[in-house]
Amino acid sequence: MNYQLEKMEGKVKFTFEILPAEWEEEVNNVYLKTKSRFNVPGFRRGHASRKMIENIYGQGVFFDDAVNNIVKKGYSKALSENDDVYPVDEPKVDIESFDDKGIKFSLEVTVKPTVKLGAYTGINLEKVEYTVMQSDVDDAIERDRRAHKRINDIKDRPVKDGDKVLIDFSGKVDGIKFDGGTAENQTLVIGSKTFIPGFEEQLIGMNIDETRDITVKFPSDYHAENLAGKDAVFTVTVHSITEEIIPEADDGFAQEMGPYEKFDEYKKDVKAKLEESNKRRERIANENNIIEAVVNNAEFTVPECMVNTQLDYELDNLAQNLAQSNFKLEDYFKYIGSSVEEFRQERRNDALTTVKTRLVIEQLAKELDQSGKIKVTDEEVDAKIDEYVKAGPQNGNALTAEDIKQSGQTELFRNSIVMDKTIEFLMQNNTFTKEAKKEKSTKESDKKEPAKKNTAKKETVKKETADKAEKSETKDGAESSAETTARKTTKRSAKKTQE
């Protein structure tokens, strides 16, 4: 099987020439594998000759399967022999000739773009810093207090503002019940304003097991047109009353929260934890900003198919998450008044940014690794694998380090370390100051579709671990590192097999 390779802008084209003898051999192989499918009078299934089957079903009965096999073999051969070709879409097949001289066909496929890196060192960016304000400390303490609230059943007093009540109600407009106006054992917090205006206020003062008629008026812009602006009478019965008891911010509460004697000790620790959290946030934000700058400095064009693949990936993730709650994707979009098409349209720019970031960081990591600017030792890889194995049981994983190494996944862990070191390289070789202004790209392409800071690092690359001979199969990365969002999403392989 001979072929010619032609490299074009964003694509490659393989042109194959299959000689008659090779074609005949493939057709015969198809006959041998499929002959049992055919019913030929006078023969048991699988015992009719090829000629007999062809006479009954036509000379080309085996041709479709033979062509598919030839195309698959050709594509696999071409990819295995051209390590620098990374398809990112399904190939377009064109049968150019088919006669007694054999078959000539071509495969044209979009490939991963070549990324030309711009400046990735010596960049001066504004440093992101977060300050813990007193209000932040107060809010955190309030959250802790509310998290440790207790519920008190009320038996000896009527409903008051802030209580949670369990009620039955039945509503009528012009003396007639209406849809949605009746419920039993409904929970309602007085003052939450979840019911129509005036409803909750009129429950104040009611006692347990008391029934009362209350009159309200539906808002003029109420979603149900048949009720908008109408007066309604609800018959309401209160079954139970509870109140939340929030602990006082005192020494006793501090002692409940940990090894503190005084409230001031607890308060000081809350502030320290917020400051620690802010440092992590600062690190992530500054990493995001330097990666955004490096992406904007690079030059390349993202194929539309890669953006569509990213959107497919996001939709798949959304569908899987919804499925865990027994919710279908189509039902979700109906519920929020949207659609798959709107989702793709709204998410397109973010998906483009994700793909651009992944490609740039992948190229940067490759160059730094090959140039020796970052190095990964076997000991570091072993430690990374051991860390993963130790966390395995809580992740439902019982793999051993030896299992991982024998399955050929070691490269995944090495690439994870390369990625971490690539990010660290950027942080160490660029400057973050309070006075600096964030660098902006001057390229027209980036002016039209600027990278968004909050999504600049949502995606990163986990390189393929299979041999190049197997690169026509789609592979997903298995490792992700914590904290920095650029490292969280695994790579969807660029190598895809023709179905």
C-alpha positions as CSV (number, residue, x, y, z in Angstrom):
1,M,0.0,0.0,0.0
2,N,1.7,3.1,-1.3
3,Y,0.7,6.7,-0.4
4,Q,1.8,10.3,-0.9
5,L,1.6,12.9,1.8
6,E,0.6,16.5,1.0
7,K,0.7,19.2,3.8
8,M,-1.6,22.1,3.4
9,E,-2.7,25.0,5.5
10,G,-4.3,23.4,8.6
11,K,-4.8,20.1,6.8
12,V,-2.9,17.1,5.4
13,K,-3.9,14.9,2.5
14,F,-2.9,11.2,2.1
15,T,-3.3,9.8,-1.4
16,F,-3.2,6.0,-1.6
17,E,-2.8,3.7,-4.6
18,I,-4.1,0.1,-4.1
19,L,-2.8,-2.4,-6.7
20,P,-5.3,-5.0,-8.2
21,A,-3.7,-7.9,-6.3
22,E,-4.0,-6.1,-3.0
23,W,-7.6,-5.2,-3.7
24,E,-8.4,-8.8,-4.7
25,E,-6.9,-10.0,-1.5
26,E,-9.0,-7.6,0.6
27,V,-12.2,-8.6,-1.2
28,N,-11.4,-12.3,-0.6
29,N,-10.8,-11.6,3.0
30,V,-14.2,-10.0,3.3
31,Y,-15.7,-13.0,1.6
32,L,-14.1,-15.4,4.1
33,K,-15.3,-13.3,7.1
34,T,-18.9,-12.7,5.9
35,K,-19.8,-15.7,3.8
36,S,-21.9,-17.2,6.6
37,R,-24.3,-14.2,6.3
38,F,-25.5,-15.2,2.9
39,N,-28.3,-17.6,2.1
40,V,-27.6,-19.5,-1.1
41,P,-30.1,-22.2,-2.2
42,G,-28.5,-25.7,-2.1
43,F,-25.7,-24.7,0.3
44,R,-25.4,-24.6,4.0
45,R,-24.6,-21.1,5.3
46,G,-20.9,-20.4,5.0
47,H,-20.3,-23.1,2.4
48,A,-21.2,-21.3,-0.8
49,S,-18.3,-20.2,-3.0
50,R,-17.5,-16.5,-3.5
51,K,-18.4,-16.7,-7.2
52,M,-21.8,-18.3,-6.3
53,I,-22.6,-15.5,-3.8
54,E,-21.5,-12.8,-6.3
55,N,-23.7,-14.3,-9.0
56,I,-26.7,-14.1,-6.7
57,Y,-26.1,-10.9,-4.8
58,G,-24.0,-9.0,-7.4
59,Q,-20.3,-8.6,-8.2
60,G,-19.9,-5.7,-5.8
61,V,-21.5,-7.5,-2.8
62,F,-18.2,-7.4,-0.9
63,F,-16.9,-4.1,-2.2
64,D,-18.2,-1.8,0.5
65,D,-16.6,-3.7,3.4
66,A,-13.4,-4.1,1.4
67,V,-13.2,-0.4,0.7
68,N,-13.9,0.4,4.4
69,N,-11.1,-2.0,5.4
70,I,-8.7,-0.6,2.9
71,V,-9.4,3.0,4.1
72,K,-8.9,2.1,7.7
73,K,-5.7,0.2,7.1
74,G,-4.4,3.0,5.0
75,Y,-5.2,5.7,7.5
76,S,-3.7,3.7,10.4
77,K,-0.5,3.1,8.4
78,A,-0.2,6.7,7.5
79,L,-0.6,8.0,11.0
80,S,1.8,5.4,12.5
81,E,4.5,6.5,10.0
82,N,4.0,10.3,10.4
83,D,4.5,11.2,14.1
84,D,4.1,14.9,13.4
85,V,0.5,14.5,12.1
86,Y,-2.2,15.0,14.7
87,P,-5.7,14.8,13.3
88,V,-8.4,16.8,15.2
89,D,-11.4,15.7,13.1
90,E,-12.7,12.8,11.0
91,P,-11.0,12.5,7.6
92,K,-12.8,13.2,4.4
93,V,-12.6,10.2,2.1
94,D,-12.6,10.6,-1.7
95,I,-12.5,7.6,-4.0
96,E,-10.6,9.1,-7.0
97,S,-10.6,6.1,-9.3
98,F,-11.8,2.5,-9.2
99,D,-11.0,0.3,-12.2
100,D,-9.0,-2.8,-13.3
101,K,-5.8,-0.9,-12.4
102,G,-6.8,-0.9,-8.7
103,I,-8.1,1.8,-6.4
104,K,-6.9,5.3,-5.8
105,F,-8.4,7.2,-2.9
106,S,-7.4,10.2,-0.7
107,L,-7.9,11.1,2.9
108,E,-8.0,14.8,3.8
109,V,-8.1,15.7,7.5
110,T,-7.8,18.8,9.6
111,V,-4.8,18.7,11.9
112,K,-3.8,20.3,15.1
113,P,-2.5,23.8,14.3
114,T,1.2,24.7,14.7
115,V,1.5,27.2,17.6
116,K,4.1,29.9,17.3
117,L,4.8,31.1,20.8
118,G,5.4,34.7,21.5
119,A,6.9,36.2,24.6
120,Y,6.4,34.0,27.7
121,T,9.1,35.4,29.9
122,G,9.8,39.0,31.0
123,I,6.1,39.9,31.0
124,N,5.1,42.5,33.6
125,L,1.6,42.1,35.0
126,E,-0.5,43.7,37.7
127,K,-0.3,41.6,40.8
128,V,-3.6,40.4,42.1
129,E,-4.0,40.7,45.9
130,Y,-6.9,40.1,48.2
131,T,-7.2,41.8,51.6
132,V,-9.3,40.3,54.4
133,M,-11.6,43.0,55.6
134,Q,-13.3,43.0,59.0
135,S,-16.6,42.5,57.2
136,D,-15.2,39.2,55.7
137,V,-14.4,38.0,59.2
138,D,-17.8,39.0,60.5
139,D,-19.5,37.2,57.6
140,A,-17.5,34.0,58.2
141,I,-18.4,34.0,61.8
142,E,-22.1,34.6,61.0
143,R,-21.9,31.6,58.6
144,D,-20.5,29.5,61.4
145,R,-23.1,30.6,63.8
146,R,-25.9,29.8,61.4
147,A,-24.3,26.4,60.6
148,H,-24.5,25.6,64.3
149,K,-28.1,26.8,64.8
150,R,-30.6,24.5,66.6
151,I,-34.3,24.1,65.8
152,N,-36.8,24.7,68.6
153,D,-40.4,23.4,68.4
154,I,-42.9,26.0,69.5
155,K,-45.9,24.9,71.5
156,D,-46.8,27.8,73.7
157,R,-47.0,30.9,71.5
158,P,-48.4,32.0,68.1
159,V,-46.5,32.5,64.9
160,K,-44.1,35.4,64.7
161,D,-41.8,36.8,62.0
162,G,-38.9,34.5,61.2
163,D,-40.7,31.3,62.2
164,K,-40.9,28.3,60.0
165,V,-44.5,26.9,59.8
166,L,-46.1,23.8,58.4
167,I,-49.4,24.7,56.8
168,D,-52.3,23.5,54.7
169,F,-53.9,26.1,52.4
170,S,-56.7,26.2,49.8
171,G,-57.2,29.3,47.7
172,K,-60.3,30.6,45.8
173,V,-60.9,33.4,43.4
174,D,-64.5,34.5,43.1
175,G,-65.4,31.5,45.3
176,I,-63.8,29.0,42.9
177,K,-60.6,27.0,43.5
178,F,-57.9,27.5,41.0
179,D,-55.0,25.3,39.8
180,G,-52.0,25.5,42.1
181,G,-53.9,27.1,44.9
182,T,-54.1,24.1,47.2
183,A,-51.4,22.3,49.1
184,E,-50.9,20.2,52.2
185,N,-47.9,20.1,54.6
186,Q,-46.3,23.1,53.0
187,T,-43.2,24.5,54.7
188,L,-43.0,28.3,54.8
189,V,-40.6,30.7,56.6
190,I,-42.4,33.8,57.6
191,G,-40.7,36.9,56.1
192,S,-39.0,34.9,53.3
193,K,-41.4,36.6,50.8
194,T,-41.8,33.3,48.8
195,F,-45.6,33.7,48.7
196,I,-47.6,36.5,47.2
197,P,-47.5,39.8,49.1
198,G,-49.6,39.9,52.2
199,F,-49.9,36.1,52.7
200,E,-47.1,35.5,55.1
201,E,-47.8,38.7,57.2
202,Q,-51.4,37.5,57.9
203,L,-50.1,34.2,59.4
204,I,-48.4,36.1,62.2
205,G,-50.4,35.6,65.4
206,M,-51.9,32.2,64.4
207,N,-51.7,29.3,66.8
208,I,-51.1,25.6,66.2
209,D,-54.2,23.9,64.7
210,E,-55.8,27.3,64.1
211,T,-57.6,27.8,60.7
212,R,-57.9,31.3,59.3
213,D,-59.1,32.9,56.0
214,I,-56.7,35.5,54.6
215,T,-57.3,37.8,51.7
216,V,-54.6,38.7,49.3
217,K,-54.3,40.3,45.8
218,F,-52.3,38.7,43.1
219,P,-49.7,41.1,41.5
220,S,-50.8,42.6,38.2
221,D,-47.7,41.0,36.5
222,Y,-48.4,37.5,38.0
223,H,-47.2,34.8,35.6
224,A,-50.7,33.2,35.5
225,E,-52.8,35.6,33.4
226,N,-56.0,34.2,34.8
227,L,-55.0,35.2,38.3
228,A,-53.1,38.5,37.7
229,G,-54.6,41.4,39.6
230,K,-57.3,39.2,41.2
231,D,-58.4,39.1,44.8
232,A,-58.1,35.7,46.4
233,V,-59.1,34.1,49.7
234,F,-56.9,31.4,51.2
235,T,-58.1,29.1,54.0
236,V,-55.0,28.3,56.0
237,T,-54.4,25.8,58.8
238,V,-51.2,25.9,60.9
239,H,-49.9,22.5,61.9
240,S,-46.5,23.3,63.6
241,I,-44.2,26.2,64.4
242,T,-40.5,26.1,64.7
243,E,-37.8,28.7,65.3
244,E,-34.1,28.8,64.7
245,I,-31.9,29.5,67.7
246,I,-28.6,31.0,66.5
247,P,-25.8,30.8,69.2
248,E,-24.4,34.1,70.5
249,A,-21.0,35.2,69.4
250,D,-19.3,34.6,72.8
251,D,-16.7,32.5,74.5
252,G,-19.1,29.5,74.8
253,F,-19.7,29.5,71.0
254,A,-15.9,29.7,70.4
255,Q,-15.4,26.7,72.6
256,E,-17.9,24.7,70.5
257,M,-15.9,25.7,67.4
258,G,-12.6,24.3,68.4
259,P,-9.7,24.5,70.9
260,Y,-10.4,28.1,71.9
261,E,-10.9,29.5,75.4
262,K,-11.9,33.0,74.3
263,F,-14.0,34.3,71.4
264,D,-11.1,36.6,70.4
265,E,-8.9,33.5,69.8
266,Y,-11.5,32.0,67.5
267,K,-12.0,35.3,65.7
268,K,-8.2,35.6,65.1
269,D,-8.1,32.0,63.7
270,V,-11.0,32.8,61.4
271,K,-9.0,35.7,60.0
272,A,-5.9,33.6,59.6
273,K,-7.8,31.0,57.6
274,L,-9.3,33.6,55.4
275,E,-5.9,35.1,54.7
276,E,-4.6,31.6,53.8
277,S,-7.6,31.1,51.5
278,N,-6.9,34.5,49.9
279,K,-3.3,33.5,49.1
280,R,-4.5,30.5,47.2
281,R,-7.0,32.7,45.3
282,E,-4.2,35.2,44.6
283,R,-2.0,32.4,43.2
284,I,-4.7,31.1,41.0
285,A,-5.7,34.6,39.7
286,N,-2.0,35.5,38.9
287,E,-1.5,32.2,37.2
288,N,-4.6,32.8,35.1
289,N,-3.4,36.2,34.1
290,I,0.1,35.2,33.0
291,I,-1.3,32.3,31.0
292,E,-3.8,34.6,29.4
293,A,-0.9,36.9,28.4
294,V,1.1,34.0,27.0
295,V,-1.9,32.8,25.0
296,N,-2.5,36.3,23.6
297,N,1.1,36.5,22.6
298,A,1.0,33.3,20.6
299,E,0.1,33.1,16.9
300,F,-2.1,30.4,15.4
301,T,-5.6,29.7,14.1
302,V,-7.9,27.3,15.9
303,P,-9.9,24.9,13.6
304,E,-13.6,25.3,14.1
305,C,-13.9,21.5,14.6
306,M,-11.8,21.8,17.7
307,V,-14.2,24.3,19.2
308,N,-17.1,22.1,18.3
309,T,-15.4,19.1,19.9
310,Q,-14.9,21.2,23.1
311,L,-18.5,22.1,23.1
312,D,-19.5,18.5,22.6
313,Y,-17.3,17.6,25.6
314,E,-19.0,20.2,27.8
315,L,-22.4,19.0,26.8
316,D,-21.4,15.4,27.6
317,N,-20.2,16.5,31.0
318,L,-23.4,18.4,31.6
319,A,-25.5,15.4,30.6
320,Q,-23.6,13.1,32.9
321,N,-23.9,15.4,35.8
322,L,-27.7,15.8,35.2
323,A,-28.0,12.0,34.9
324,Q,-26.7,11.6,38.4
325,S,-29.9,13.4,39.5
326,N,-32.1,11.4,37.1
327,F,-32.5,14.5,34.9
328,K,-32.3,14.5,31.1
329,L,-30.4,17.1,29.2
330,E,-33.4,18.0,27.0
331,D,-35.6,18.4,30.1
332,Y,-33.0,20.6,31.7
333,F,-33.0,23.0,28.7
334,K,-36.8,23.1,28.7
335,Y,-36.7,23.9,32.4
336,I,-34.4,26.9,31.9
337,G,-36.0,28.0,28.7
338,S,-33.0,27.3,26.5
339,S,-31.7,24.8,24.0
340,V,-28.6,22.9,22.9
341,E,-28.1,25.4,20.1
342,E,-28.3,28.4,22.4
343,F,-25.9,26.7,24.8
344,R,-23.4,26.1,22.0
345,Q,-23.7,29.7,20.9
346,E,-23.4,31.2,24.3
347,R,-20.4,29.0,25.2
348,R,-18.5,29.3,21.9
349,N,-16.1,32.1,22.9
350,D,-15.3,30.3,26.2
351,A,-14.8,27.1,24.3
352,L,-12.4,28.9,21.9
353,T,-10.5,30.3,24.8
354,T,-10.3,26.8,26.4
355,V,-8.9,25.3,23.2
356,K,-6.4,28.1,22.6
357,T,-5.1,27.9,26.2
358,R,-4.8,24.1,25.9
359,L,-2.8,24.3,22.7
360,V,-0.5,27.1,23.9
361,I,0.3,25.5,27.2
362,E,0.8,22.1,25.6
363,Q,3.3,23.7,23.1
364,L,5.1,25.7,25.9
365,A,5.4,22.6,28.1
366,K,6.8,20.6,25.2
367,E,9.4,23.3,24.4
368,L,10.5,23.7,28.0
369,D,10.7,20.0,28.5
370,Q,12.7,19.4,25.3
371,S,15.1,22.3,26.0
372,G,15.8,21.1,29.5
373,K,14.4,24.2,31.1
374,I,12.2,21.9,33.2
375,K,13.2,18.5,34.2
376,V,11.2,15.6,35.6
377,T,13.0,12.7,37.4
378,D,11.8,9.1,37.7
379,E,11.7,9.6,41.5
380,E,9.2,12.5,41.0
381,V,7.0,10.3,38.8
382,D,7.1,7.5,41.2
383,A,6.1,9.9,44.0
384,K,3.2,11.2,42.0
385,I,2.0,7.7,41.3
386,D,2.3,6.8,45.0
387,E,0.3,9.9,45.9
388,Y,-2.4,8.8,43.5
389,V,-2.4,5.3,44.8
390,K,-2.7,6.4,48.4
391,A,-5.7,8.5,47.5
392,G,-7.2,5.6,45.5
393,P,-9.5,4.0,48.1
394,Q,-11.4,7.2,48.7
395,N,-11.8,7.6,45.0
396,G,-13.1,4.1,44.5
397,N,-9.8,3.1,43.0
398,A,-7.8,0.0,44.1
399,L,-4.9,0.2,41.6
400,T,-1.4,-0.3,42.8
401,A,1.7,1.5,41.5
402,E,2.7,-1.6,39.6
403,D,-0.8,-1.8,38.0
404,I,-0.4,1.8,36.7
405,K,3.1,1.2,35.3
406,Q,2.2,-2.0,33.6
407,S,-0.9,-0.4,32.0
408,G,1.3,2.2,30.3
409,Q,-0.1,5.1,32.2
410,T,3.2,6.3,33.7
411,E,3.4,9.0,31.0
412,L,0.2,10.6,32.2
413,F,1.8,11.2,35.6
414,R,5.0,12.6,34.1
415,N,3.0,15.0,31.9
416,S,1.1,16.1,35.0
417,I,4.4,17.1,36.6
418,V,5.5,18.7,33.4
419,M,2.4,20.8,33.5
420,D,2.9,21.8,37.1
421,K,6.5,22.8,36.4
422,T,5.4,24.8,33.3
423,I,3.1,26.9,35.4
424,E,5.8,27.4,38.0
425,F,8.2,28.4,35.3
426,L,5.9,31.1,34.1
427,M,5.4,32.4,37.7
428,Q,9.1,32.5,38.3
429,N,10.1,34.1,35.0
430,N,7.6,36.9,34.9
431,T,7.0,39.9,37.1
432,F,3.9,40.8,39.1
433,T,3.8,44.3,40.6
434,K,1.1,46.5,42.0
435,E,1.9,49.3,39.6
436,A,2.1,47.3,36.4
437,K,-0.7,47.3,33.9
438,K,-1.8,44.0,32.4
439,E,-0.4,43.4,29.0
440,K,-2.8,43.3,26.1
441,S,-2.4,41.7,22.8
442,T,-2.0,43.9,19.7
443,K,-3.1,41.2,17.2
444,E,-6.3,41.9,15.4
445,S,-7.5,38.3,15.9
446,D,-7.3,38.6,19.7
447,K,-9.0,42.0,19.7
448,K,-12.0,40.4,18.0
449,E,-12.1,37.5,20.4
450,P,-10.1,38.3,23.6
451,A,-9.4,35.6,26.0
452,K,-11.5,35.9,29.2
453,K,-9.5,36.1,32.4
454,N,-11.8,33.9,34.3
455,T,-11.6,31.1,31.8
456,A,-8.1,31.4,30.5
457,K,-6.9,28.4,32.5
458,K,-9.9,26.2,32.6
459,E,-8.3,23.7,30.2
460,T,-4.9,22.1,29.9
461,V,-3.1,19.3,28.0
462,K,-2.5,15.8,29.2
463,K,-0.4,14.2,26.5
464,E,-1.3,10.8,25.0
465,T,0.3,7.8,26.6
466,A,-0.2,5.3,23.8
467,D,2.5,4.6,21.3
468,K,2.4,6.6,18.1
469,A,1.3,3.5,16.3
470,E,-2.0,3.7,18.2
471,K,-2.5,7.4,17.8
472,S,-5.6,7.0,15.6
473,E,-7.6,6.1,18.7
474,T,-9.3,8.7,20.9
475,K,-7.8,8.9,24.3
476,D,-8.7,10.9,27.5
477,G,-6.2,12.1,30.0
478,A,-6.6,10.6,33.5
479,E,-4.7,13.0,35.8
480,S,-5.6,16.5,36.9
481,S,-3.8,18.7,39.4
482,A,-5.4,20.7,42.1
483,E,-5.9,24.5,42.6
484,T,-5.0,26.1,39.3
485,T,-7.9,25.9,36.9
486,A,-5.6,25.6,33.9
487,R,-4.7,22.1,35.1
488,K,-8.1,20.8,35.9
489,T,-9.4,19.4,32.6
490,T,-7.9,16.5,30.8
491,K,-7.0,16.5,27.1
492,R,-9.3,15.0,24.6
493,S,-6.9,13.4,22.2
494,A,-6.4,14.8,18.7
495,K,-6.1,11.3,17.3
496,K,-9.4,9.9,16.1
497,T,-10.3,6.8,14.2
498,Q,-12.4,6.8,11.1
499,E,-15.6,5.0,12.1
